Amino acid sequence: MVMDNKDAIKIIVISALCLVSFINTLNNEFVWDDRDIIEENRYIRDMGHIPYFLHTEYWLVHHPGTKGNYRPLTMISLAIDYLLWQGRVAGYHITNILLHLINTLLLYFFLKRLTVKSSPVGWIREIPFVASLLFAVHPVHVESIVYVKNRADIFAMIFFLSAFLFFIKYVKKRSLVYLGASLFLYAVGILSKEMAVTLPAVLLAYTISFEKKEIWKKAALSTVPFFILAFLTLYAKVTVFKSLGAADFVVHIPLMPRVYLVLKTVTHYLKLLFFPVNLSIEHSMVIPHSYVEPSALFSIILNILILVFIVRMYISARKGGGNNLFSALTFFSVLWFIGTISSVSNIIYLASRPIAEQRLYIPSLGFCLFISTLLCYGTSKAAKHVPKERALKTLYAATAVIVAFYTGQTIKRGNDWRQPLHFWKTACDKAPNSFKARNNLGDIYLERGEYDKALSAYRRSISISPAMASTYVNLGLAYAAKGNYKQAVRYYKTALDIGPDHPGAHNNLAVVYYFLKDYDTALHYYKKSLELGYKPHPVFENLLEPYRKD
């Protein structure tokens, strides 16, 4: 693919806007899980641990984040970052921003490759530029870029797109070298993040959308090895990691409410893409139990309309005619979104966090392609009634308005992540009924020694969700920090009423009873915490040593 001066100018513009949108985050601190996974994680401080990141034991036992995931590439990159930057947080943000820029430029060349055979049609030439601009600055990407550990999303897309490009080469050249390269990159993408497993569905959509009738069936058969690898990945998730998702627990949902939930989830993600305002780390998702509930009914109607649109575009794309190029691109863009979002659409209910903006990083490419196709196709229609140069200026002006809005929202959203206290205060403002946001705000106040504020945040969290044992444990910690051990005991025991096997509650009761000089009771709870797999602090174990009777 030959680059000309116009390509160079477009790449410069894309790169500049991408960097401008995120440069304000270089002063941000580590927030939320980044503090455990990066700041407090001893394993990334020694390059000798890199082989251990490939071992399942790390992910099942020692990884500070969600157990059951397997993303060694992310941890290897964080170890390299630590080697380069040590504790300088800006360096980790620079890495994420540059990785996002790589994805944005990959997208530009991917779309050029996708549309090169139709380059004689003038309007299509602008699609790679417009789509890449939208992708570069879309506000929904902030959670994947500013939340450092979410570089897993960025890595996954780098290899997702790279594997796709080699698959296109294979379809054109029929060389097994390209197929092998595509499969290898696909495997690396899966090791980056599990969402990459959806690539075979998107490859199939590509063959149906763009290949000629006599070729597409043979090309579709070439996706079989990818589907086999996807199946093996899912099998490993179930048998080795005992997990199919990032959920902390699984909630049983009857069939029809689950269907309504999936449709509602897809609708919610579309809303975030089309109207990226009031973005938050927490999004409420109430499970609908009847199709007559407004949210369920709206989602059903919207998804039926999408299905009708997909069928119409498919018929138009396969049948040819004046609109077949537009139909092929829109058909493919919608299938990209549906195919990639399906893995996180709550088919398996992600109970701990049903909606997460970071999960839109790969699916958003379909959205950006869809919007850019509509804008460019509209320009081609306008060019029939006004001079071509004027129509093109209108396209650039419309794109500039959208990009300016996105950039402003992205900068604003990036600022929400600047430091932990501000982050959780903002989360509480945007999601006032989130027990998790209130609890985590309490944690920050507790760390800062602002115990009364911590108590207030924890009580508010409990008022929203009274059955969370961990929040009562935190409430007990706050009272213990104030020296009110009797209240601490009360809330630790309340936590055990909810979750009798909560190891932290048993350990904390042991600590409190030690300070109350009730050593027998302290030893009782200490032993119970050991039985539950808790690892007490060595200092506390030494303090209890004189009172052991065994």
HELIX and SHEET records of a PDB file:
HELIX    1   1 ASN A    5  PHE A   22  1                                  18    
HELIX    2   2 ILE A   23  ASN A   27  5                                   5    
HELIX    3   3 ASP A   33  ASP A   34  1                                   2    
HELIX    4   4 ARG A   35  GLU A   39  3                                   5    
HELIX    5   5 ARG A   42  ARG A   45  5                                   4    
HELIX    6   6 MET A   47  HIS A   49  5                                   3    
HELIX    7   7 ILE A   50  PHE A   53  1                                   4    
HELIX    8   8 THR A   56  GLU A   57  1                                   2    
HELIX    9   9 TYR A   58  HIS A   62  3                                   5    
HELIX   10  10 PRO A   72  TRP A   85  1                                  14    
HELIX   11  11 VAL A   89  THR A  115  1                                  27    
HELIX   12  12 VAL A  116  SER A  118  5                                   3    
HELIX   13  13 GLY A  122  GLU A  126  5                                   5    
HELIX   14  14 ILE A  127  VAL A  137  1                                  11    
HELIX   15  15 PRO A  139  HIS A  141  5                                   3    
HELIX   16  16 VAL A  142  ILE A  145  1                                   4    
HELIX   17  17 VAL A  148  ASN A  150  5                                   3    
HELIX   18  18 ARG A  151  LYS A  173  1                                  23    
HELIX   19  19 LEU A  176  SER A  192  1                                  17    
HELIX   20  20 GLU A  194  THR A  198  5                                   5    
HELIX   21  21 LEU A  199  PHE A  210  1                                  12    
HELIX   22  22 LYS A  213  LEU A  221  1                                   9    
HELIX   23  23 VAL A  224  THR A  239  1                                  16    
HELIX   24  24 LEU A  255  PHE A  274  1                                  20    
HELIX   25  25 PRO A  294  LYS A  319  1                                  26    
HELIX   26  26 ASN A  324  ILE A  341  1                                  18    
HELIX   27  27 SER A  342  VAL A  344  5                                   3    
HELIX   28  28 GLU A  357  LEU A  360  5                                   4    
HELIX   29  29 SER A  364  ALA A  382  1                                  19    
HELIX   30  30 LYS A  388  ASP A  416  1                                  29    
HELIX   31  31 PRO A  420  LYS A  430  1                                  11    
HELIX   32  32 PHE A  435  GLU A  447  1                                  13    
HELIX   33  33 TYR A  451  ILE A  464  1                                  14    
HELIX   34  34 ALA A  469  ALA A  481  1                                  13    
HELIX   35  35 TYR A  485  ILE A  498  1                                  14    
HELIX   36  36 PRO A  503  PHE A  515  1                                  13    
HELIX   37  37 TYR A  519  GLU A  531  1                                  13    
HELIX   38  38 PRO A  538  LEU A  544  1                                   7    
HELIX   39  39 GLU A  545  TYR A  547  5                                   3    
END                                                                             
